[in-house]
């Protein structure tokens, strides 16, 4: 038996690595605006939080481990005056942890201080980091965000303009990313050429601007949604207004489909539809594809609720509250004892025996990824008196790892990659199990281009073998839909020569 490490068991959800926010609003309390925006984005990351503020002369950063409310006090925010800011909340994955991994990442370019907030993963950052280290460029962490900041500094020093540094960095890096950067007097935002990670632009009524991972952060800021930052686009906001230019050539759109399934808040909006409405459609479609005779539809709260409501409406089976969520359980650095950890999901959820006793239940969740939580919930419901529990997932089977900013780097963690449907049913101790089809999912979302690598193994950005070595099960090989860009295959010296040729 493996020795107990004291670490919490992984839950049954995919986790996005972070949320980002930026604001340019002279005359406004930008630090406080960023604080409340990060609270709206807290679901995207709970390990650390940070805010950087530019006051026209310098950039001040405050960041630490913990939730947004744990990191910042009223006094902290009052001590950060300025007119431009960016913020970040981070979900810790298997990569770097600790204070240096918290963002925004602070760096210097000659006498200019920059702070960078990054959502996503760069698949070629190891090679770039080694090359920068060989050039005697120092690093304080092993994060891909610091690699991006150092690259921007490297190319800015040679191109003599920050936007030039950003553009050449975008041509060197591969992966999914949405980044927000501040200097003392300007805000920058840019997005990967496939648009894998989300980034939206909003306008404040007094002429200010905000950028964010989701529209819910615009809402709390009082901003009006303008548009998405385009794939490959760089925007700069300063006293000169908003300027847009192409950092790199946009490629085949590959929006992360799990933003629709789970990551984004239900009240956030994309293409004119709320994610709540899209998830409601997924549940209705699931009821069509995988009907079952039952007495009650319940959700795994809160993320499974829109799909469960859709399933109930379509099937005609009543919807009820069979599970109660403890909304005051937040990420903590105090680990439970082994005995408490065996209670697992009961720290967050508890069954309502008066509702489920004697009932045949349809338990709808947004997804079933590892199966760990689903097993505990099925057991809990049956202990509470449910006669049958039929598990329904409002997303297709997740069978492939993600390398673009989600914490499933190893395929052996994924229940659907290791078992067939009957084995999954047996493993979850359920009476039946069904997943929404990929065709059904696409029928419920706007007709945009999506990254579906987690379902299909078709990766829009080439995954270097050094990056995925030993992360796939035997017999699996990624299907790289496109080769890496020519510029990303260059050395920094070759890229610098290209910069000189472009003037």
C-alpha positions, 0 to 999 in steps of 0.5 A: 500500500502506498504511504499516505502523503497527506495530499488531497485526492484529486476530484472528478473535474477538469481544472483550468489553470487560471483567470486573467483581468486587465483594466485601463481607467484613469481616475478610477480605483483600478486595484479595487476593480481588479480585486472584484473582477478576480472574485468573479473569476475565482472559479478559474483558480484558487491556489494564488492571486495577484494584482499589478498596478501602474501609476504612470511611473512604476508598477507595483505587484501584490500576490500570494498563495490563497483565495482572492479574499485571503490575499488582499486586505482593504489596506493592500488595495488602498496602497495601490493607486494607479490608472492601469492594472492586471490581475490573476487567479491561478489553479495549481497543477503538477507544475511549479507551485509556491510564491514565485509561481503566483502571478502577475509575473514581474520582470524588467526591460531595461528601466521599464517594469512589466507585469504579466498575467497568463492563462494557458500552457506553452508546450515548447517553453522548456527549450526556450527556457534552456536557450535563454539560460544559455544566454545568461538570462536569469530565472526565478521559477520554472513557469512558462509565464516567466519564459514568456516575460523574458522572451518579451524583454529579449525581443523588446530590447532588440526591436525597441518597442514593447509591441514588437517584443510581444509580436516576436514572442507570439511567433516563438511560443506554441500552445494555448494562451491568453495574456494581459500585461501592464507597464507603468502607463499602458495595458496590453492583451494578446491571444494565441493564434488558434484562440484556444484560451478565451479573452474578451474586451469591454468598454467602461462608460467613462472611456476606460477599457477592460479585458478578461477571461470571461464576460462575468468579470466585465459585468462586475466591473460595469463594463459593456462587452465589445468583442473577443480579442481576436486570435493572434491579435495584440491590443494596446490601451493607453492615453493614445486610445486603443490600438490593435495590430496582428502579432502573428497570423491567425490559424484555424479556430480552436476554442476550448470546448470545455469552456462551454461544458464546465469552465466558464461561469453559467452567467458568462456569455459567448456568441450571444448565448449564456453558458447556462443556456448551452448547458441546458441544451446539452442536458436536453440532448442527453435525455434524447440520446440516453433516456432512462426510466426514473422517478427523479432527476438530480444534479451534482451541484452546482456545475451539473445543474443547468444540464440536469434541468435540461434533462428533466425538462426534455424527459418529463421526469421531475427535477429535484434537489437530492444533493446539498453543497456546502458552499463554505468549503474553499481551497485550504492549505490545511490538509485533512487527516487520512480518516477525514480524507476517506470521507472525500466528497462528504466535505462538499456534498451531502445527500437528502434522504427525504428526497432520494429515499425509495427513488430511481435517480438520474444523476446528471453531472457536467462531466465524468473525468476521473470517476473518483467523485462520481463513485463516492456520490453514487455510494452516498445516494444509495446509502441515503435510500436511492433504489437506483442511480443512473449516471449521465454526463453532459459531456462526451468521454474525456479520453485524451490529456490536455496540454493547453492549460488544463490539468490532465497531463497524464492519460492514466488519470482518465477513466474513459481512457482505461475502461469501456462503458460497462467497466465504467458503470461497474467502477462507479457502482451505478445502475447505468452510465451514459455520456453525451455524444460529440455530435450532440455537444456540437449541436448545443454550442455556436458553430465555431471552430473548437479544440476537441483534443480531450475527446478525439486526440486531434491536437490543433497545436503540435505537441513536442515528444519531449513534452508528452513523453510517458504521458500517454497510455500504450497504443495512444499517439497524439494526432497533431493537426498542424506542424509547429510554426517555422518561427517557433523552430528557430533559435533566438539568434535566428529570430533576432536576425529575422527581426532585423530584416523586418526593420 
